[in-house]
Amino acid sequence: MLARGDMLFTSALTLGEVLVQPVERQDDTLRERYEQAISEGASVLPFDASAAPHYAEIRKDRSMRPLDAIQLACAAAAGMDLFITNDDRLTRKSVSGIHFIQPLGRAFI
């Protein structure tokens, strides 16, 4: 994707999840390496006031888990063309602001 010049994005929630293990280990060097790797490969989208209305719209479907809704809301607020997920449940959802939700196995990366 980087070779094609695709713009890659992830949410601050994903960054937080990636950092759990280095923080648990109290390994600041590993934490910094993870932060650097993500910042070099992708832009980190915030969960902020612009994402909040998207979150509310997504969460009115009570089958959507809050953490999934945060991920989708960040992408929707940024107007993402493609959202790639490992969760097949999400591929059956339609989210305003995201053009396509695809499983990782079917994404052209």
Summary of the structure (lengths in Angstrom):
residues: 109
radius of gyration: 14.6
end to end distance: 5.5
largest distance: 40.6
contacts: 279
relative contact order: 0.14
helix: 50%
strand: 13%
